[in-house]
Amino acid sequence: MKKYIALTAVFAVAIAIACSGGGYSAPSGSILQDTSLALRNDTFAPGTPVGAKTGEACATGYLGIVSSGDASLKAAAAAGGISKIYYTDFKNDNLLGSVISKTCTIARGD
């Protein structure tokens, strides 16, 4: 019985942490989320090329407790061999809230 109570308490804390949110937000799906978002860039002028190369860098979290990965813009540019970034997108995926969540930065340029 004590193990059951301890396990329930651990999951309750995990759910509370997962629901606390933070960071760049998107419409959230409590069962499944698969959204892409553009970074607001006031310097992105009409006619600016998107670029021929694309690079992606991701970070993944589990149960809203543990996360790892490098989703930085620098890592995304390096993954795509990009030296001049023209445009940046973000992609958020999750399963059952924060059981498994993944955020990716997508760099486009040359």
C-alpha positions as CSV (number, residue, x, y, z in Angstrom):
1,M,0.0,0.0,0.0
2,K,2.9,2.4,0.8
3,K,4.4,1.7,-2.6
4,Y,1.1,2.6,-4.3
5,I,0.8,5.9,-2.4
6,A,4.4,6.8,-3.1
7,L,4.0,6.0,-6.8
8,T,0.8,8.1,-6.9
9,A,2.6,11.0,-5.3
10,V,5.4,10.8,-7.8
11,F,2.9,10.9,-10.7
12,A,1.0,13.7,-9.1
13,V,4.1,15.8,-8.8
14,A,5.1,15.0,-12.4
15,I,1.7,16.1,-13.7
16,A,1.8,19.3,-11.7
17,I,5.3,20.1,-13.1
18,A,4.2,19.3,-16.6
19,C,1.2,21.6,-16.4
20,S,3.3,24.5,-15.2
21,G,4.2,25.4,-18.8
22,G,6.9,27.8,-19.8
23,G,9.0,28.8,-22.8
24,Y,7.7,29.5,-26.3
25,S,4.1,28.4,-26.4
26,A,1.8,27.0,-29.0
27,P,-1.8,25.8,-28.9
28,S,-1.6,22.8,-26.6
29,G,-3.3,19.5,-27.1
30,S,-3.8,17.5,-23.9
31,I,-3.6,14.2,-25.8
32,L,-1.5,14.9,-28.8
33,Q,0.2,18.1,-30.1
34,D,2.0,18.5,-33.5
35,T,2.4,22.2,-34.2
36,S,4.9,24.4,-36.1
37,L,5.5,28.1,-35.2
38,A,7.4,30.8,-36.9
39,L,9.8,33.0,-34.8
40,R,8.7,36.6,-35.0
41,N,11.5,38.4,-36.8
42,D,10.9,42.1,-37.4
43,T,14.0,42.2,-39.7
44,F,12.5,39.6,-42.1
45,A,11.6,41.8,-45.0
46,P,9.3,40.8,-47.9
47,G,11.5,39.3,-50.7
48,T,14.1,37.9,-48.3
49,P,15.1,34.4,-49.6
50,V,14.2,31.5,-47.4
51,G,17.4,29.7,-48.3
52,A,18.4,26.4,-49.9
53,K,19.4,24.7,-46.7
54,T,17.5,23.5,-43.6
55,G,18.8,22.4,-40.3
56,E,17.0,21.1,-37.3
57,A,17.9,20.7,-33.6
58,C,15.7,19.2,-30.9
59,A,15.3,18.8,-27.2
60,T,13.1,16.0,-25.7
61,G,11.4,15.8,-22.3
62,Y,9.9,12.9,-20.4
63,L,7.0,13.2,-17.8
64,G,7.8,16.9,-17.4
65,I,10.6,15.9,-15.2
66,V,13.7,15.0,-17.3
67,S,14.7,16.7,-20.5
68,S,17.8,16.7,-22.7
69,G,19.0,18.0,-26.1
70,D,20.2,21.1,-27.7
71,A,17.5,22.9,-29.6
72,S,19.5,26.1,-30.0
73,L,19.5,28.1,-33.2
74,K,23.3,27.6,-33.4
75,A,22.9,23.8,-33.3
76,A,20.1,23.9,-36.0
77,A,22.3,26.0,-38.3
78,A,25.3,23.6,-37.7
79,A,23.1,20.6,-38.5
80,G,22.1,22.1,-41.8
81,G,25.5,23.5,-42.7
82,I,24.0,27.0,-42.7
83,S,26.3,30.1,-42.3
84,K,23.6,32.7,-43.0
85,I,20.2,32.3,-41.3
86,Y,17.2,33.9,-43.0
87,Y,14.3,32.3,-41.3
88,T,13.6,30.3,-38.1
89,D,10.6,28.0,-37.2
90,F,9.8,26.0,-34.1
91,K,8.1,22.6,-34.0
92,N,6.4,21.2,-30.8
93,D,5.2,17.7,-30.4
94,N,3.8,16.0,-27.3
95,L,2.0,12.9,-26.3
96,L,-0.5,13.0,-23.4
97,G,0.5,16.4,-22.2
98,S,4.1,16.0,-21.1
99,V,4.6,12.2,-21.1
100,I,6.9,12.7,-24.1
101,S,7.4,16.2,-25.4
102,K,9.8,17.4,-28.1
103,T,10.7,20.9,-29.2
104,C,12.7,21.6,-32.4
105,T,14.3,24.7,-33.8
106,I,14.4,24.7,-37.6
107,A,16.8,27.1,-39.3
108,R,16.6,28.0,-43.0
109,G,19.3,29.8,-44.9
110,D,22.4,29.3,-47.0
